[in-house]
Amino acid sequence: MPHIELAPDRKLLKTNFDGYILSLEPVPVLTTDFSTTNHPHRVKPNEQQYSYYHARLFGMQNHLVRDPWATGQCYYIDATGMVQRVCYDHTLGRIRPPAPVFKLPLAPADLAPDDDATGTYRYNCSLVFPSEQLCLLSDGYGTVRVLDTGDRSTGREWKLQSAIRPVECNLAEGMLPGGSVLLDGRFLVQEGKRLLHFVLLQIEHHAMEKSKSLLHWITLEQSTPPSWTLTVSRTLHSAGYPRYCVLDYHATAVLVACDEPFRFLHDSEHPVVVPEQKPPSADTQEHPAWEQYPFRWTQTADEISVTFEKQPNVQYRVVTEPSSPGGETCLKVFANDLLVIDGTQLFAAIDHEQTVWAMDRKTLEISLQKQTAGVMWPFLLPGGPDDTAGAPADSDNLPSDLPPATNLSAPLEPCDFEGDRDTYYTLERLSCTDHTVTHTVPLGSGPPLFAVTVRAGLPATFALRHDVDACLWQLQPTPYGSEDCRFQHEGTLHAFGYVQASKQQQKYLACPPGMEYAVICESHRGIYIYKASYGAGGAGLRNRTGPQVAIGQYQFVSLKDSGEVLGISCEDEMVLLLTEKAILMLQITNG
């Protein structure tokens, strides 16, 4: 299973970026108030939906969906179930009044689950755009509609093609009664077949157990236009909550970022094979090799140190050899010809050219260099011993190993170490053919900050903190049938990782496709806008005794009297906010 190391493109980084300063220039804000009927539709969790995962799903869902195929257009669903189109008029420099395009039948507002175990739960409505003329719309109560939108730039009325209830189909297993939330969708034409793939999220909650996340990967085929038929249903589950989830280019795999692994539970096309538990035989080792020949290991941000206390009558041997003929170099450590450390099982890749070891009468010490510096490994080997590094007695509340400071004159602050140091996120690619994890990407202790579709038709890019910056990564196209997985560094939001970590109140993080600025939006109080350039006035700034520096500006816009922010959409020249009381347009000037 290859490990992918995300190495940023140095050309897209600014080593001389000196941070943001407050700009007092006003941000023009245009307000469009709602009528008595077109305010946003919203479902709040009931008494049984009280887990952390429910709170995150209901509280963080973006109800203003940007259309990646039509610049300046986004959609929301109002209280009557009408899908409203919000369009930016470039000639007028303002947004047009919301225009209805489709009427969605809503479930009764007072609908409640029958009981805690088998209740039918509701979620908020959601929609995705898998192509420039199709829309997938979930009512949050178990029905997904396929809509023909035509040319969406004309604002014409949408037409219903099919209404699918996956829970009622014989192919769907593991799906809970009730609704779900759409995460991603793709339209493909393969071997003469018109296919729609989409992923739904459900939360499975039990009073006495940890909640679980269920991902339902549904495939529809259009055999007799315009109707669609459910042909394949797959279900994945995890004890964690997905922070990023997309289908790859050919919908042959799903990519999920989470702190707990997702695994296939059901597949109607390729049945999931559960390995049989074989009874232990007499010649089977009762204990793993590392328990028979123990070792301890510690780590810093750059390297791993492994130490064996030598035992009498035990011969230790360290070799580096290819894992397969013609394959990459692999580290192996033997004790009396028993393999104790297998380099193919390490958490992440190491630089074999920098691997050194030394042996004396009492110890064997091995130094391994991490390929990706700054990423702390949660384990060395699956099921192996824990990291034995201890924290100093006077720093019980600090991490045992701090990454190196980029600026030694500026001390590290708590916001530099976001998240729980014991929580580690990985991005995994899970194939639909054999249900295996084909590639893993270690993300460290912080999840992806947000996702944004940079180009229509491509999987969404995700923003990941790198040092103080936030780098955006795009999945690269691969030939059909290939199991390859590659990411490209698309752009950088300079110092955004640092300023994001310093904000205690934040609901939405976003940036436009052009990545000219980034925003941190709070639920009620206001929104921060960060631009990487200060304009002509800041182009010649220099340190008093040093070289020229780059500096950016940030602006704060108060959102008082607008109610809670329920959605956000960013374009290169403006930011649209959906609040409880109105639609706000913030004009962005890049001067």
QUIKAPE-V632488 format. One record per backbone hydrogen bond with DSSP energy under -0.5 kcal/mol. NH is the residue of the N-H (numbers start at 1). CO is the residue of the C=O. If there is no record, write none. Layout:
nh->NH co->CO
nh->NH co->CO
This chain:
nh->2 co->438
nh->4 co->2
nh->4 co->440
nh->5 co->3
nh->6 co->4
nh->7 co->5
nh->8 co->6
nh->10 co->8
nh->12 co->9
nh->13 co->10
nh->15 co->13
nh->17 co->14
nh->18 co->550
nh->21 co->552
nh->23 co->554
nh->28 co->26
nh->30 co->585
nh->32 co->583
nh->33 co->31
nh->34 co->581
nh->41 co->77
nh->49 co->46
nh->50 co->48
nh->55 co->51
nh->56 co->52
nh->57 co->53
nh->58 co->54
nh->59 co->55
nh->60 co->56
nh->61 co->57
nh->63 co->61
nh->63 co->566
nh->65 co->63
nh->65 co->75
nh->66 co->64
nh->67 co->73
nh->68 co->66
nh->70 co->67
nh->73 co->70
nh->74 co->86
nh->75 co->65
nh->76 co->84
nh->78 co->82
nh->79 co->37
nh->79 co->39
nh->80 co->37
nh->81 co->78
nh->83 co->102
nh->84 co->76
nh->84 co->82
nh->85 co->99
nh->86 co->74
nh->86 co->84
nh->87 co->85
nh->88 co->72
nh->89 co->87
nh->89 co->94
nh->90 co->88
nh->93 co->89
nh->94 co->89
nh->96 co->87
nh->99 co->85
nh->101 co->83
nh->102 co->83
nh->104 co->81
nh->104 co->102
nh->105 co->103
nh->111 co->108
nh->119 co->115
nh->121 co->119
nh->121 co->177
nh->123 co->140
nh->126 co->138
nh->128 co->136
nh->130 co->128
nh->131 co->134
nh->134 co->131
nh->135 co->147
nh->136 co->128
nh->137 co->145
nh->138 co->126
nh->139 co->143
nh->144 co->164
nh->145 co->137
nh->146 co->162
nh->147 co->135
nh->147 co->145
nh->148 co->159
nh->149 co->133
nh->149 co->147
nh->150 co->133
nh->152 co->132
nh->152 co->150
nh->154 co->151
nh->155 co->152
nh->156 co->151
nh->158 co->101
nh->159 co->148
nh->161 co->146
nh->162 co->146
nh->164 co->144
nh->166 co->164
nh->168 co->165
nh->169 co->166
nh->172 co->169
nh->173 co->171
nh->179 co->121
nh->179 co->140
nh->181 co->201
nh->183 co->199
nh->184 co->199
nh->186 co->197
nh->187 co->130
nh->188 co->195
nh->190 co->188
nh->190 co->193
nh->193 co->190
nh->195 co->188
nh->195 co->193
nh->196 co->220
nh->197 co->186
nh->198 co->218
nh->199 co->184
nh->200 co->216
nh->201 co->181
nh->202 co->214
nh->204 co->202
nh->204 co->212
nh->205 co->203
nh->209 co->206
nh->212 co->204
nh->213 co->238
nh->214 co->202
nh->215 co->236
nh->216 co->200
nh->216 co->214
nh->217 co->215
nh->217 co->234
nh->218 co->198
nh->218 co->216
nh->219 co->232
nh->220 co->196
nh->221 co->229
nh->222 co->194
nh->223 co->221
nh->227 co->224
nh->229 co->221
nh->231 co->219
nh->232 co->219
nh->234 co->217
nh->235 co->266
nh->236 co->215
nh->237 co->263
nh->238 co->213
nh->243 co->257
nh->244 co->257
nh->246 co->255
nh->248 co->253
nh->251 co->248
nh->254 co->430
nh->255 co->246
nh->256 co->254
nh->256 co->428
nh->257 co->244
nh->258 co->256
nh->258 co->426
nh->263 co->237
nh->265 co->235
nh->266 co->235
nh->268 co->233
nh->271 co->269
nh->274 co->272
nh->275 co->273
nh->278 co->276
nh->284 co->281
nh->291 co->288
nh->292 co->288
nh->293 co->289
nh->294 co->291
nh->296 co->307
nh->298 co->305
nh->300 co->303
nh->304 co->368
nh->305 co->298
nh->306 co->366
nh->307 co->296
nh->308 co->364
nh->309 co->294
nh->310 co->308
nh->310 co->362
nh->314 co->311
nh->316 co->314
nh->317 co->334
nh->319 co->332
nh->321 co->330
nh->323 co->328
nh->327 co->324
nh->330 co->321
nh->332 co->319
nh->333 co->341
nh->334 co->317
nh->335 co->338
nh->336 co->315
nh->338 co->335
nh->339 co->337
nh->340 co->333
nh->340 co->338
nh->341 co->333
nh->343 co->331
nh->343 co->341
nh->345 co->342
nh->346 co->343
nh->347 co->380
nh->351 co->369
nh->352 co->350
nh->354 co->351
nh->355 co->352
nh->356 co->367
nh->358 co->365
nh->360 co->363
nh->364 co->308
nh->365 co->358
nh->366 co->306
nh->367 co->356
nh->368 co->304
nh->368 co->366
nh->369 co->351
nh->370 co->302
nh->370 co->368
nh->371 co->349
nh->373 co->371
nh->374 co->301
nh->375 co->372
nh->376 co->374
nh->380 co->385
nh->382 co->345
nh->384 co->381
nh->388 co->297
nh->395 co->392
nh->398 co->395
nh->410 co->407
nh->411 co->409
nh->416 co->413
nh->417 co->414
nh->418 co->416
nh->423 co->420
nh->425 co->444
nh->426 co->258
nh->427 co->441
nh->428 co->256
nh->428 co->426
nh->429 co->439
nh->430 co->254
nh->430 co->428
nh->431 co->429
nh->431 co->436
nh->432 co->252
nh->435 co->431
nh->438 co->429
nh->438 co->436
nh->439 co->429
nh->440 co->2
nh->441 co->427
nh->443 co->425
nh->444 co->425
nh->446 co->443
nh->449 co->463
nh->450 co->463
nh->452 co->461
nh->454 co->452
nh->458 co->455
nh->461 co->452
nh->462 co->473
nh->463 co->450
nh->464 co->471
nh->466 co->469
nh->469 co->466
nh->470 co->493
nh->471 co->464
nh->472 co->491
nh->473 co->462
nh->474 co->488
nh->476 co->486
nh->482 co->479
nh->488 co->474
nh->490 co->472
nh->490 co->488
nh->491 co->472
nh->493 co->470
nh->494 co->492
nh->496 co->493
nh->497 co->468
nh->498 co->468
nh->499 co->495
nh->500 co->496
nh->501 co->497
nh->502 co->498
nh->503 co->500
nh->504 co->502
nh->506 co->504
nh->507 co->521
nh->508 co->521
nh->510 co->519
nh->512 co->517
nh->515 co->512
nh->518 co->530
nh->519 co->510
nh->520 co->528
nh->521 co->508
nh->522 co->520
nh->522 co->526
nh->527 co->557
nh->528 co->520
nh->529 co->555
nh->530 co->518
nh->531 co->529
nh->531 co->553
nh->532 co->516
nh->534 co->551
nh->536 co->591
nh->538 co->535
nh->539 co->536
nh->541 co->538
nh->543 co->547
nh->546 co->543
nh->549 co->541
nh->550 co->16
nh->552 co->19
nh->553 co->531
nh->554 co->21
nh->555 co->529
nh->557 co->527
nh->558 co->556
nh->559 co->525
nh->562 co->559
nh->565 co->523
nh->566 co->578
nh->567 co->578
nh->569 co->576
nh->571 co->574
nh->575 co->586
nh->576 co->569
nh->577 co->584
nh->578 co->567
nh->579 co->577
nh->579 co->582
nh->580 co->564
nh->581 co->562
nh->583 co->32
nh->584 co->577
nh->584 co->582
nh->585 co->30
nh->586 co->575
nh->586 co->584
nh->587 co->28
nh->587 co->585
nh->588 co->573
nh->590 co->588
nh->591 co->589
